[in-house]
Amino acid sequence: MGKKLIFIIGGARSGKSRFALDYANRHFSKKLYLATCEVIDEEMVQRVENHKKMRGSEWKTIEEPIEIVNKINEYGDRVEVILMDCLTLWLSNLLMKHTNNVKIMDEVDRFINTVKQHQTSFLIVSNEVGMGIVPADPLSRRFRDLQGMANQKIAEAAETVILMVSGIPMILKGEL
């Protein structure tokens, strides 16, 4: 299988991560899981443990909430696939670090350019945040807008885009 960039998007608990893991397990042997979550409370500890159990021992896991480009450059040519889970948490982490939207979108562009430079395949998981109500507060609206723009950029760069709905993959672009 040649290099692929597959973007998997959907709502909360739509089956995005499970689909990405299943796909990677069927198609690749040298796998890296790039986790962007910051573990800040007991609920997140439990979620991380559940994800680790789902992955199993054949996955190498790197936890990096902000500097994902550095980790991709470090590991990108040593594995067949990198599963980034998830773009939404990474963007949220950037939002807390930077007040400038241009700086955040520059980081998204830097990420996309880095992905394109490596010969490994990428599975990128993200939440679709634009199908609900307009958030009530400015920070949430800013996040929603940035996430929508980032999702569009990743979808444009990807060969394949999958929308997960209730555990069902719907191919929006390309093929698997």
Contact map, one row per residue, 1 for C-alpha under 8 A:
11100000000000000000000000100000000000000000000000000000000000000000000000000000000000000000000000000000000000000000000000000000000000000000000000000000000000000000000000000000
11110000000000000000000000000000000000000000000000000000000000000000000000000000000000000000000000000000000000000000000010000000000000000000000000000000000000000000000000000000
11111000000000000000000000000000000000000000000000000000000000000000000000000000000000000000000000000000000000000000001111000000000000000000000000000000000000000000000000000000
01111100000000000000000000000000000000000000000000000000000000000000000000000000000000000000000000000000000000000000000111000000000000000000000000000000000001110000000000000000
00111110000000000000000000000000000000000000000000000000000000000000000000000000000000000000000000000000000000000000000011110000000000000000000000000000000011110000000000000000
00011111000000000000000000000000000000000000000000000000000000000000000000000000000000000000000000000000000000000000000001110000000000000000000000000000000001111100000000000000
00001111100000000000000000000000000000000000000000000000000000000000000000000000000000000000000000000000000000000000000000111100000000000000000000000000011001011100000000000000
00000111110000010001000000000000000000000000000000000000000000000000000000000000000000000000000000000000000000000000000000111100000000000000000000000000000000001111000000000000
00000011111000010000000000000000000000000000000000000000000000000000000000000000000000000000000000000000000000000000000000001111000000000000000000000000000000001111000000000000
00000001111101110000000000000000000000000000000000000000000000000000000000000000000000000000000000000000000000000000000000000111000000000000000000000000000000000011100000000000
00000000111111000000000000000000000000000000000000000000000000000000000000000000000000000000000000000000000000000000000000000011100000000000000000000000000000000001100000000000
00000000011111000000000000000000000000000000000000000000000000000000000000000000000000000000000000000000000000000000000000000010000000000000000000000000000000000000000000000000
00000000001111110000000000000000000000000000000000000000000000000000000000000000000000000000000000000000000000000000000000000000000000000000000000000000000000000000010000000000
00000000011111110000000000000000000000000000000000000000000000000000000000000000000000000000000000000000000000000000000000000000000000000000000000000000000000000001111100000000
00000000010011111110000000000000000000000000000000000000000000000000000000000000000000000000000000000000000000000000000000000000000000000000000000000000000000000001111100000000
00000001110011111111000000000000000000000000000000000000000000000000000000000000000000000000000000000000000000000000000000001100000000000000000000000000000000000001001000000000
00000000000000111111100000000000000000000000000000000000000000000000000000000000000010000000000000000000000000000000000000001000000000000000000000000000000000000000000000000000
00000000000000111111110000000000000000000000000000000000000000000000000000000000000000000000000000000000000000000000000000000000000000000000000000000000000000000000000000000000
00000000000000111111111000000000000000000000000000000000000000000000000000000000000000000000000000000000000000000000000000000000000000000000000000000000000000000000001010000000
00000001000000011111111100000000000000000000000000000000000000000000000000000000001000000000000000000000000000000000000000101000000000000000000000000000000000000000000000000000
00000000000000001111111110000000000000000000000000000010000000000000000000000000001000000000000000000000000000000000000000000000000000000000000000000000000000000000000000000000
00000000000000000111111111000000000000000000000000000000000000000000000000000000000000000000000000000000000000000000000000000000000000000000000000000000000000000000000000000000
00000000000000000011111111100000000000000000000000000000000000000000000000000000000000000000000000000000000000000000000000000000000000000000000000000000000000000000000000000000
00000000000000000001111111110010000000000000000000000000000000000000000000000000101000000000000000000000000000000000000000000000000000000000000000000000000000000000000000000000
00000000000000000000111111111000000000000000000000000000000000000000000000000000000000000000000000000000000000000000000000000000000000000000000000000000000000000000000000000000
00000000000000000000011111110000000000000000000000000000000000000000000000000000000000000000000000000000000000000000000000000000000000000000000000000000000000000000000000000000
10000000000000000000001111111000000000000000000000000000000000000000000000000000000000000000000000000000000000000000000000000000000000000000000000000000000000000000000000000000
00000000000000000000000111111110000000000000000000000000000000000000000000000001100000000000000000000000000000000000000000000000000000000000000000000000000000000000000000000000
00000000000000000000000010111110000000000000000000000000010000000000000000000001000000000000000000000000000000000000000000000000000000000000000000000000000000000000000000000000
00000000000000000000000000011111000000000000000000000000011000000000000000000111100000000000000000000000000000000000000000000000000000000000000000000000000000000000000000000000
00000000000000000000000100011111100000000000000000000000011100000000000000000011111000000000000000000000000000000000000000000000000000000000000000000000000000000000000000000000
00000000000000000000000000000111110000000000000000000000001111000000000000000010111000000000000000000000000000000000000000000000000000000000000000000000000000000000000000000000
00000000000000000000000000000011111000000000000000000000001111000000000000000000011110000000000000000000000000000000000000000000000000000000000000000000000000000000000000000000
00000000000000000000000000000001111100000000000000000000000011110001000000000000011110000000000000000000000000000000000000000000000000000000000000000000000000000000000000000000
00000000000000000000000000000000111110000000000000000000000011111000000000000000000111000000000000000000000000000000000000000000000000000000000000000000000000000000000000000000
00000000000000000000000000000000011111000000000000000000000000111101000000000000000111101100000000000000000000000000000000000000000000000000000000000000000000000000000000000000
00000000000000000000000000000000001111100000000000000000000000111000000000000000000001001100000000000000000000000000000000000000000000000000000000000000000000000000000000000000
00000000000000000000000000000000000111110000000000000000000000001000000000000000000000000000000000000000000000000000000000000000000000000000000000000000000000000000000000000000
00000000000000000000000000000000000011111001100100000000000000000000000000000000000000000000000000000000000000000000000000000000000000000000000000000000000000000000000000000000
00000000000000000000000000000000000001111101100000000000000000000000000000000000000000000000000000000000000000000000000000000000000000000000000000000000000000000000000000000000
00000000000000000000000000000000000000111111100000000000000000000000000000000000000000000000000000000000000000000000000000000000000000000000000000000000000000000000000000000000
00000000000000000000000000000000000000011111110000000000000000000000000000000000000000000000000000000000000000000000000000000000000000000000000000000000000000000000000000000000
00000000000000000000000000000000000000001111111000000000000000000000000000000000000000000000000000000000000000000000000000000000000000000000000000000000000000000000000000000000
00000000000000000000000000000000000000111111111100000000000000000000000000000000000000000000000000000000000000000000000000000000000000000000000000000000000000000000000000000000
00000000000000000000000000000000000000111111111110000000000000000000000000000000000000000000000000000000000000000000000000000000000000000000000000000000000000000000000000000000
00000000000000000000000000000000000000000111111111000000000000000000000000000000000000000000000000000000000000000000000000000000000000000000000000000000000000000000000000000000
00000000000000000000000000000000000000000011111111100000000000000000000000000000000000000000000000000000000000000000000000000000000000000000000000000000000000000000000000000000
00000000000000000000000000000000000000100001111111110000000000000000000000000000000000000000000000000000000000000000000000000000000000000000000000000000000000000000000000000000
00000000000000000000000000000000000000000000111111111000000000000000000000000000000000000000000000000000000000000000000000000000000000000000000000000000000000000000000000000000
00000000000000000000000000000000000000000000011111111100000000000000000000000000000000000000000000000000000000000000000000000000000000000000000000000000000000000000000000000000
00000000000000000000000000000000000000000000001111111110000000000000000000000000000000000000000000000000000000000000000000000000000000000000000000000000000000000000000000000000
00000000000000000000000000000000000000000000000111111111000000000000000000000000000000000000000000000000000000000000000000000000000000000000000000000000000000000000000000000000
00000000000000000000000000000000000000000000000011111111000000000000000000000000000000000000000000000000000000000000000000000000000000000000000000000000000000000000000000000000
00000000000000000000000000000000000000000000000001111111000000000000000000000000000000000000000000000000000000000000000000000000000000000000000000000000000000000000000000000000
00000000000000000000100000000000000000000000000000111111111000000000000000000000000000000000000000000000000000000000000000000000000000000000000000000000000000000000000000000000
00000000000000000000000000000000000000000000000000011111111000000000000000000000000000000000000000000000000000000000000000000000000000000000000000000000000000000000000000000000
00000000000000000000000000000000000000000000000000000011111100000000000000000000000000000000000000000000000000000000000000000000000000000000000000000000000000000000000000000000
00000000000000000000000000001110000000000000000000000011111100000000000000000000000000000000000000000000000000000000000000000000000000000000000000000000000000000000000000000000
00000000000000000000000000000111100000000000000000000011111110000000000000000000000000000000000000000000000000000000000000000000000000000000000000000000000000000000000000000000
00000000000000000000000000000011100000000000000000000000111111000000000000000000000000000000000000000000000000000000000000000000000000000000000000000000000000000000000000000000
00000000000000000000000000000001111000000000000000000000001111100000000000000000000000000000000000000000000000000000000000000000000000000000000000000000000000000000000000000000
00000000000000000000000000000001111000000000000000000000000111110000001000000000000000000000000000000000000000000000000000000000000000000000000000000000000000000000000000000000
00000000000000000000000000000000011110000000000000000000000011111000000000000000000000000000000000000000000000000000000000000000000000000000000000000000000000000000000000000000
00000000000000000000000000000000011110000000000000000000000001111111001000000000000000000000000000000000000000000000000000000000000000000000000000000000000000000000000000000000
00000000000000000000000000000000001111000000000000000000000000111111000000000000000000001100100000000000000000000000000000000000000000000000000000000000000000000000000000000000
00000000000000000000000000000000000100000000000000000000000000011111000000000000000000000100110000000000000000000000000000000000000000000000000000000000000000000000000000000000
00000000000000000000000000000000000000000000000000000000000000011111111000000000000000000000000000000000000000000000000000000000000000000000000000000000000000000000000000000000
00000000000000000000000000000000010100000000000000000000000000011111111100000000000000000000000000000000000000100000000000000000000000000000000000000000000000000000000000000000
00000000000000000000000000000000000000000000000000000000000000000011111110000000000000000000000000000000000001100100000000000000000000000000000000000000000000000000000000000000
00000000000000000000000000000000000000000000000000000000000000000011111111000000000000000000000000000000000000000000000000000000000000000000000000000000000000000000000000000000
00000000000000000000000000000000000000000000000000000000000001010011111111110000000000000000000000000000000000000000000000000000000000000000000000000000000000000000000000000000
00000000000000000000000000000000000000000000000000000000000000000001111111110000000000000000000000000000000000000110000000000000000000000000000000000000000000000000000000000000
00000000000000000000000000000000000000000000000000000000000000000000111111111000000000000000000000000000000000000100010000000000000000000000000000000000000000000000000000000000
00000000000000000000000000000000000000000000000000000000000000000000011111111000000000000000000000000000000000000000000000000000000000000000000000000000000000000000000000000000
00000000000000000000000000000000000000000000000000000000000000000000001111111110000000000000000000000000000000000000000000000000000000000000000000000000000000000000000000000000
00000000000000000000000000000000000000000000000000000000000000000000001111111110010000000000000000000000000000000000011100000000000000000000000000000000000000000000000000000000
00000000000000000000000000000000000000000000000000000000000000000000000011111111000000000000000000000000000000000000011100000000000000000000000000000000000000000000000000000000
00000000000000000000000000000100000000000000000000000000000000000000000000111111000000000000000000000000000000000000000000000000000000000000000000000000000000000000000000000000
00000000000000000000000000000111000000000000000000000000000000000000000000111111110000000000000000000000000000000000000100000000000000000000000000000000000000000000000000000000
00000000000000000000000000011110000000000000000000000000000000000000000000001111110000000000000000000000000000000000000110000000000000000000000000000000000000000000000000000000
00000000000000000000000100010111000000000000000000000000000000000000000000000011111000000000000000000000000000000000000111100000000000000000000000000000000000000000000000000000
00000000000000000000000000000011110000000000000000000000000000000000000000010011111100000000000000000000000000000000000111100000000000000000000000000000000000000000000000000000
00000000000000000001100100000011110000000000000000000000000000000000000000000000111110000000000000000000000000000000000001111000000000000000000000000000000000000000000000000000
00000000000000000000000000000000111100000000000000000000000000000000000000000000011111100000000000000000000000000000000001111000000000000000000000000000000000000000000000000000
00000000000000001000000000000000111100000000000000000000000000000000000000000000001111100000000000000000000000000000000000011100000000000000000000000000000000000000000000000000
00000000000000000000000000000000001110000000000000000000000000000000000000000000000111111100000000000000000000000000000000011100000000000000000000000000000000000000000000000000
00000000000000000000000000000000000100000000000000000000000000000000000000000000000111111110000000000000000000000000000000011110000000000000000000000000000000000000000000000000
00000000000000000000000000000000000000000000000000000000000000000000000000000000000001111111000000000000000000000000000000000110000000000000000000100000000000000000000000000000
00000000000000000000000000000000000110000000000000000000000000001000000000000000000001111111100000000000000000000000000000000000000000000000000000000000000000000000000000000000
00000000000000000000000000000000000110000000000000000000000000001100000000000000000001111111110000000000000000000000000000000000000000000000000000000000000000000000000000000000
00000000000000000000000000000000000000000000000000000000000000000000000000000000000000111111111000000001000000000000000000000000000000000000000001100000000000000000000000000000
00000000000000000000000000000000000000000000000000000000000000000000000000000000000000011111111100000000000000000000000000000000000000000000001000000000000000000000000000000000
00000000000000000000000000000000000000000000000000000000000000001100000000000000000000001111111110000000000000000000000000000000000000000000000000000000000000000000000000000000
00000000000000000000000000000000000000000000000000000000000000000100000000000000000000000111111111000001000000000000000000000000000000000000000000000000000000000000000000000000
00000000000000000000000000000000000000000000000000000000000000000000000000000000000000000011111111100001000000000000000000000000000000000000001000000000000000000000000000000000
00000000000000000000000000000000000000000000000000000000000000000000000000000000000000000001111111100000000000000000000000000000000000000000000000000000000000000000000000000000
00000000000000000000000000000000000000000000000000000000000000000000000000000000000000000000111111100000000000000000000000000000000000000000000000000000000000000000000000000000
00000000000000000000000000000000000000000000000000000000000000000000000000000000000000000000011111111011000000000000000000000000000000000000000000000000000000000000000000000000
00000000000000000000000000000000000000000000000000000000000000000000000000000000000000000000001111111000000000000000000000000000000000000000000000000000000000000000000000000000
00000000000000000000000000000000000000000000000000000000000000000000000000000000000000000000000001111111000000000000000000000000000000000000000000000000000000000000000000000000
00000000000000000000000000000000000000000000000000000000000000000000000000000000000000000000000001111111100000000000000000000000000000000000000001000000000000000000000000000000
00000000000000000000000000000000000000000000000000000000000000000000000000000000000000000000000000011111110000000000000000000000000000000000000000000000000000000000000000000000
00000000000000000000000000000000000000000000000000000000000000000000000000000000000000000000000001011111111000000000000000000000000000000000000000000000000000000000000000000000
00000000000000000000000000000000000000000000000000000000000000000000000000000000000000000010011001011111111100000000000000000000000000000000000000000000000000000000000000000000
00000000000000000000000000000000000000000000000000000000000000000000000000000000000000000000000000001111111110000000000000000000000000000000000001000100000000000000000000000000
00000000000000000000000000000000000000000000000000000000000000000000000000000000000000000000000000000111111111000000000000000000000000000000000000000000000000000000000000000000
00000000000000000000000000000000000000000000000000000000000000000000000000000000000000000000000000000011111111100000000000000000000000000000000000000000000000000000000000000000
00000000000000000000000000000000000000000000000000000000000000000000000000000000000000000000000000000001111111110000000000000000000000000000000000000100000000000000000000000000
00000000000000000000000000000000000000000000000000000000000000000000000000000000000000000000000000000000111111111000000000000000000000000000000000000000100000000000000000000000
00000000000000000000000000000000000000000000000000000000000000000000100000000000000000000000000000000000011111111100000000000000000000000000000000000000000000000000000000000000
00000000000000000000000000000000000000000000000000000000000000000001100000000000000000000000000000000000001111111110000000000000000000000000000000000000000000000000000000000000
00000000000000000000000000000000000000000000000000000000000000000000000000000000000000000000000000000000000111111111000000000000000000000000000000000000010010000000000000000000
00000000000000000000000000000000000000000000000000000000000000000000000000000000000000000000000000000000000011111111100000000000000000000000000000000000000000000000000000000000
00000000000000000000000000000000000000000000000000000000000000000000100110000000000000000000000000000000000001111111110000000000000000000000000000000000000000000000000000000000
00000000000000000000000000000000000000000000000000000000000000000000000100000000000000000000000000000000000000111111110001000000000000000000000000000000000000000000000000000000
00000000000000000000000000000000000000000000000000000000000000000000000000000000000000000000000000000000000000011111111000000000000000000000000000000000000000000000000000000000
00000000000000000000000000000000000000000000000000000000000000000000000000000000000000000000000000000000000000001111111000000000000000000000000000000000000000000000000000000000
00000000000000000000000000000000000000000000000000000000000000000000000010011000000000000000000000000000000000000111111100000000000000000000000000000000000000000000000000000000
00100000000000000000000000000000000000000000000000000000000000000000000000011000000000000000000000000000000000000001111110000000000000000000000000000000000000000000000000000000
00110000000000000000000000000000000000000000000000000000000000000000000000011011110000000000000000000000000000000000011111000000000000000000000000000000000000000000000000000000
01111000000000000000000000000000000000000000000000000000000000000000000000000001110000000000000000000000000000000000001111100000000000000000000000000000000000000000000000000000
00111100000000000000000000000000000000000000000000000000000000000000000000000000111100000000000000000000000000000010000111110000000000000000000000000000000000000000000000000000
00001111000000000001000000000000000000000000000000000000000000000000000000000000111100000000000000000000000000000000000011111000000000000000000000000000000000000000000000000000
00001111000000000000000000000000000000000000000000000000000000000000000000000000001111100000000000000000000000000000000001111100000000000000000000000000000000000000000000000000
00000011100000011001000000000000000000000000000000000000000000000000000000000000001111100000000000000000000000000000000000111110000000000000000000000000000000000000000000000000
00000011110000010000000000000000000000000000000000000000000000000000000000000000000011110000000000000000000000000000000000011111000000000000000000000010000000000000000000000000
00000000111100000000000000000000000000000000000000000000000000000000000000000000000000110000000000000000000000000000000000001111100000000000000000000000000000000000000000000000
00000000111000000000000000000000000000000000000000000000000000000000000000000000000000000000000000000000000000000000000000000111111000000000000000010010000000000000000000000000
00000000001000000000000000000000000000000000000000000000000000000000000000000000000000000000000000000000000000000000000000000011111100000000000100110000000000000000000000000000
00000000000000000000000000000000000000000000000000000000000000000000000000000000000000000000000000000000000000000000000000000001111110000000000100010000000000000000000000000000
00000000000000000000000000000000000000000000000000000000000000000000000000000000000000000000000000000000000000000000000000000001111110000000000000000000000000000000000000000000
00000000000000000000000000000000000000000000000000000000000000000000000000000000000000000000000000000000000000000000000000000000111111000000000000000000000000000000000000000000
00000000000000000000000000000000000000000000000000000000000000000000000000000000000000000000000000000000000000000000000000000000011111100000000000000000000000000000000000000000
00000000000000000000000000000000000000000000000000000000000000000000000000000000000000000000000000000000000000000000000000000000000111110000100000000000000000000000000000000000
00000000000000000000000000000000000000000000000000000000000000000000000000000000000000000000000000000000000000000000000000000000000011111101100000000000000000000000000000000000
00000000000000000000000000000000000000000000000000000000000000000000000000000000000000000000000000000000000000000000000000000000000001111101100000000000000000000000000000000000
00000000000000000000000000000000000000000000000000000000000000000000000000000000000000000000000000000000000000000000000000000000000000111111100000000000000000000000000000000000
00000000000000000000000000000000000000000000000000000000000000000000000000000000000000000000000000000000000000000000000000000000000000111111110000000000000000000000000000000000
00000000000000000000000000000000000000000000000000000000000000000000000000000000000000000000000000000000000000000000000000000000000000001111111000000000000000000000000000000000
00000000000000000000000000000000000000000000000000000000000000000000000000000000000000000000000000000000000000000000000000000000000000111111111100000000000000000000000000000000
00000000000000000000000000000000000000000000000000000000000000000000000000000000000000000000000000000000000000000000000000000000000001111111111110000000000000000000000000000000
00000000000000000000000000000000000000000000000000000000000000000000000000000000000000000000000000000000000000000000000000000000000000000111111111000000000000000000000000000000
00000000000000000000000000000000000000000000000000000000000000000000000000000000000000000001001000000000000000000000000000000000000000000011111111100000000000000000000000000000
00000000000000000000000000000000000000000000000000000000000000000000000000000000000000000000000000000000000000000000000000000000110000000001111111110000000000000000000000000000
00000000000000000000000000000000000000000000000000000000000000000000000000000000000000000000000000000000000000000000000000000000000000000000111111111000000000000000000000000000
00000000000000000000000000000000000000000000000000000000000000000000000000000000000000000010000000001000100000000000000000000000000000000000011111111100000000000000000000000000
00000000000000000000000000000000000000000000000000000000000000000000000000000000000000010010000000000000000000000000000000000000100000000000001111111110000000000000000000000000
00000000000000000000000000000000000000000000000000000000000000000000000000000000000000000000000000000000000000000000000000000001110000000000000111111111000000000000000000000000
00000000000000000000000000000000000000000000000000000000000000000000000000000000000000000000000000000000000000000000000000000000000000000000000011111111100000000000000000000000
00000000000000000000000000000000000000000000000000000000000000000000000000000000000000000000000000000000100100000000000000000000000000000000000001111111110000000000000000000000
00000000000000000000000000000000000000000000000000000000000000000000000000000000000000000000000000000000000000000000000000000101000000000000000000111111111000000000000000000000
00000000000000000000000000000000000000000000000000000000000000000000000000000000000000000000000000000000000000000000000000000000000000000000000000011111111100000000000000000000
00000000000000000000000000000000000000000000000000000000000000000000000000000000000000000000000000000000000010000000000000000000000000000000000000001111111110000000000000000000
00000010000000000000000000000000000000000000000000000000000000000000000000000000000000000000000000000000000000010000000000000000000000000000000000000111111111000000000000000000
00000010000000000000000000000000000000000000000000000000000000000000000000000000000000000000000000000000000000000000000000000000000000000000000000000011111111011000000000000000
00000000000000000000000000000000000000000000000000000000000000000000000000000000000000000000000000000000000000000000000000000000000000000000000000000001111111000000000000000000
00001000000000000000000000000000000000000000000000000000000000000000000000000000000000000000000000000000000000010000000000000000000000000000000000000000111111100000000000000000
00011110000000000000000000000000000000000000000000000000000000000000000000000000000000000000000000000000000000000000000000000000000000000000000000000000011111111000000000000000
00011100000000000000000000000000000000000000000000000000000000000000000000000000000000000000000000000000000000000000000000000000000000000000000000000000000011111000000000001110
00011110000000000000000000000000000000000000000000000000000000000000000000000000000000000000000000000000000000000000000000000000000000000000000000000000001001111100000000111111
00000111100000000000000000000000000000000000000000000000000000000000000000000000000000000000000000000000000000000000000000000000000000000000000000000000001001111110000000111100
00000111100000000000000000000000000000000000000000000000000000000000000000000000000000000000000000000000000000000000000000000000000000000000000000000000000000011111000011111000
00000001110000000000000000000000000000000000000000000000000000000000000000000000000000000000000000000000000000000000000000000000000000000000000000000000000000001111100011110000
00000001111001110000000000000000000000000000000000000000000000000000000000000000000000000000000000000000000000000000000000000000000000000000000000000000000000000111111111000000
00000000011001100000000000000000000000000000000000000000000000000000000000000000000000000000000000000000000000000000000000000000000000000000000000000000000000000011111111000000
00000000000011100000000000000000000000000000000000000000000000000000000000000000000000000000000000000000000000000000000000000000000000000000000000000000000000000001111100000000
00000000000001110010000000000000000000000000000000000000000000000000000000000000000000000000000000000000000000000000000000000000000000000000000000000000000000000001111110000000
00000000000001100000000000000000000000000000000000000000000000000000000000000000000000000000000000000000000000000000000000000000000000000000000000000000000000000001111111000000
00000000000000000010000000000000000000000000000000000000000000000000000000000000000000000000000000000000000000000000000000000000000000000000000000000000000000000111101111100000
00000000000000000000000000000000000000000000000000000000000000000000000000000000000000000000000000000000000000000000000000000000000000000000000000000000000000000111100111110000
00000000000000000000000000000000000000000000000000000000000000000000000000000000000000000000000000000000000000000000000000000000000000000000000000000000000000011110000011111110
00000000000000000000000000000000000000000000000000000000000000000000000000000000000000000000000000000000000000000000000000000000000000000000000000000000000000011110000001111100
00000000000000000000000000000000000000000000000000000000000000000000000000000000000000000000000000000000000000000000000000000000000000000000000000000000000000111100000000111110
00000000000000000000000000000000000000000000000000000000000000000000000000000000000000000000000000000000000000000000000000000000000000000000000000000000000000111000000000111111
00000000000000000000000000000000000000000000000000000000000000000000000000000000000000000000000000000000000000000000000000000000000000000000000000000000000000110000000000101111
00000000000000000000000000000000000000000000000000000000000000000000000000000000000000000000000000000000000000000000000000000000000000000000000000000000000000010000000000000111
